[in-house]
Amino acid sequence: MKWIGNVNSTWDLNTTANWRNPSATSDKFFQLDTVTFDDTSTNLNDVNLASQLSPGGTTVSATRNYKFTGSGGIAGRRKSHGKAGIRNSDPRYEHTYTGTTDIQVAQFKSATVGTTGTLGSGTVNNEGTLIFNRSDAITVPNVINGGVGTVVKNGTGTVLCPGIAHSRAG
């Protein structure tokens, strides 16, 4: 399923046909659908997460910026994020997924100057830039792997990352 956002900017469960299925027709999101955010959508607004959503997988592969906001989050077992060319993904919500987060040639922000936003509980494979912009103290429990990826701390808060693998740069 590809994000189109042609009705509005809300990613919700079985309500709004903001998606295009493999048959190229408008469709609604159902739990465990595999979703892609790429340059197909012309809706440049933030993607509003209406509730806890459980995709089978999430890929962001775009030259444009995708920003996820709202009161919801991404739950479930797997999330793949920040594929080839995404510039910014800004989660200010609490992820509860347990799968891997992949950051490739991308920036993945955890919070935008605030005290909310998590990565989920799985391993982070960082080949791009993982940015923490927090105003509080946080310990990131995730294992963070990556040979060329960087981790950046912005904001006034303290960020501890005891799970950073020794083989990564930055």
C-alpha positions as CSV (number, residue, x, y, z in Angstrom):
1,M,0.0,0.0,0.0
2,K,1.3,3.4,-0.9
3,W,0.4,6.6,1.0
4,I,-1.5,9.0,-1.3
5,G,-3.2,11.3,1.3
6,N,-5.7,12.4,-1.3
7,V,-8.7,12.6,1.1
8,N,-6.9,14.2,4.0
9,S,-3.6,13.8,6.0
10,T,-4.9,11.2,8.5
11,W,-3.5,7.7,8.7
12,D,-6.3,5.8,10.4
13,L,-7.7,2.3,10.7
14,N,-10.3,1.2,8.1
15,T,-11.8,4.6,7.8
16,T,-10.2,6.9,5.1
17,A,-9.1,5.8,1.7
18,N,-5.8,7.6,1.7
19,W,-3.8,4.7,0.3
20,R,-3.3,3.1,-3.2
21,N,-3.2,-0.6,-3.2
22,P,-1.1,-2.8,-5.7
23,S,-4.0,-2.6,-8.2
24,A,-3.6,1.2,-8.2
25,T,-7.0,1.8,-6.7
26,S,-7.8,3.9,-3.6
27,D,-8.0,1.8,-0.4
28,K,-8.1,2.0,3.4
29,F,-5.4,0.9,5.8
30,F,-6.0,-2.4,7.7
31,Q,-3.8,-3.7,10.5
32,L,-0.8,-5.7,9.2
33,D,-0.8,-4.0,5.7
34,T,2.7,-3.2,4.5
35,V,2.9,0.5,3.8
36,T,5.2,2.7,1.8
37,F,5.7,6.5,1.9
38,D,7.4,7.7,-1.2
39,D,7.2,10.5,-3.7
40,T,3.8,9.4,-5.1
41,S,1.8,11.5,-2.7
42,T,1.3,15.2,-3.6
43,N,-0.1,15.9,-0.1
44,L,2.9,17.6,1.6
45,N,1.1,18.0,5.0
46,D,2.2,16.1,8.1
47,V,0.8,12.5,8.3
48,N,-1.5,12.5,11.3
49,L,-1.5,9.2,13.2
50,A,-5.0,8.9,14.5
51,S,-4.5,5.8,16.7
52,Q,-2.0,3.0,17.5
53,L,-1.5,1.4,14.0
54,S,0.1,-2.0,13.4
55,P,1.5,-2.2,9.9
56,G,3.2,-5.4,8.7
57,G,6.1,-3.1,7.7
58,T,6.7,0.6,7.0
59,T,9.1,1.9,4.5
60,V,9.8,5.6,3.9
61,S,11.6,6.1,0.6
62,A,11.3,9.6,-0.6
63,T,13.2,12.7,-1.6
64,R,10.7,14.8,0.3
65,N,10.3,15.2,4.1
66,Y,7.7,13.0,5.8
67,K,6.7,14.1,9.3
68,F,4.5,11.9,11.5
69,T,2.4,13.6,14.1
70,G,-0.8,13.1,16.1
71,S,-1.9,11.2,19.2
72,G,-1.3,7.7,17.8
73,G,1.8,5.7,17.1
74,I,3.2,2.7,15.3
75,A,2.8,-0.6,17.1
76,G,3.5,-4.2,16.2
77,R,6.5,-6.3,15.3
78,R,8.3,-4.7,12.5
79,K,9.2,-1.2,11.2
80,S,11.6,-0.3,8.5
81,H,12.2,3.4,8.3
82,G,14.2,5.9,6.4
83,K,15.1,4.1,3.2
84,A,17.1,5.7,0.4
85,G,16.8,9.5,0.3
86,I,14.4,10.5,3.0
87,R,15.5,13.7,4.6
88,N,13.5,13.9,7.7
89,S,11.0,11.8,9.7
90,D,10.0,13.4,12.9
91,P,8.2,11.1,15.4
92,R,6.9,12.9,18.4
93,Y,4.8,9.9,19.4
94,E,5.5,6.8,21.4
95,H,6.3,3.8,19.2
96,T,5.5,0.5,20.7
97,Y,6.7,-1.7,17.8
98,T,9.2,-4.4,18.6
99,G,10.9,-4.8,15.2
100,T,14.0,-3.3,13.7
101,T,14.3,0.3,12.7
102,D,16.5,0.8,9.6
103,I,17.9,4.2,8.8
104,Q,19.5,4.4,5.4
105,V,20.7,7.6,3.8
106,A,18.2,9.4,6.0
107,Q,17.6,11.5,9.1
108,F,15.3,10.0,11.8
109,K,14.4,12.4,14.6
110,S,13.2,11.3,18.0
111,A,11.1,14.3,19.2
112,T,11.3,17.9,18.2
113,V,12.4,19.7,21.3
114,G,10.3,18.0,23.9
115,T,9.9,15.0,26.1
116,T,8.1,12.5,23.9
117,G,9.0,10.1,21.2
118,T,10.6,6.7,21.3
119,L,12.1,4.3,18.8
120,G,10.2,1.2,19.8
121,S,12.1,-1.6,21.5
122,G,14.0,-3.3,18.6
123,T,17.5,-2.9,17.2
124,V,18.3,0.3,15.3
125,N,20.4,-0.2,12.1
126,N,21.8,3.3,11.5
127,E,23.4,4.0,8.2
128,G,22.1,7.6,8.2
129,T,21.6,10.1,11.0
130,L,19.7,9.4,14.2
131,I,18.8,12.7,15.9
132,F,17.6,13.2,19.5
133,N,16.2,16.6,20.1
134,R,15.1,16.3,23.7
135,S,14.6,18.8,26.6
136,D,14.6,16.0,29.2
137,A,17.0,13.2,30.3
138,I,16.5,9.9,28.4
139,T,18.3,6.6,28.2
140,V,17.8,4.9,24.9
141,P,17.8,1.1,25.6
142,N,18.0,0.1,21.9
143,V,21.0,-1.6,20.4
144,I,22.3,0.9,17.7
145,N,24.3,-0.6,14.9
146,G,25.9,1.0,11.9
147,G,29.3,1.5,10.3
148,V,28.7,4.9,8.8
149,G,25.7,6.2,10.7
150,T,25.8,9.0,13.2
151,V,23.9,9.8,16.3
152,V,23.3,13.5,17.1
153,K,22.1,15.1,20.3
154,N,20.3,18.4,19.9
155,G,18.3,20.2,22.5
156,T,19.1,20.8,26.2
157,G,18.4,17.3,27.5
158,T,20.8,14.5,28.3
159,V,20.7,11.4,26.0
160,L,22.4,8.2,27.1
161,C,22.8,5.4,24.5
162,P,24.5,2.5,26.2
163,G,23.6,0.1,23.3
164,I,25.7,1.8,20.6
165,A,27.8,-0.9,18.9
166,H,31.5,-0.1,18.9
167,S,31.8,-0.6,15.1
168,R,29.7,2.5,14.3
169,A,31.0,5.9,13.6
170,G,29.8,9.2,15.1
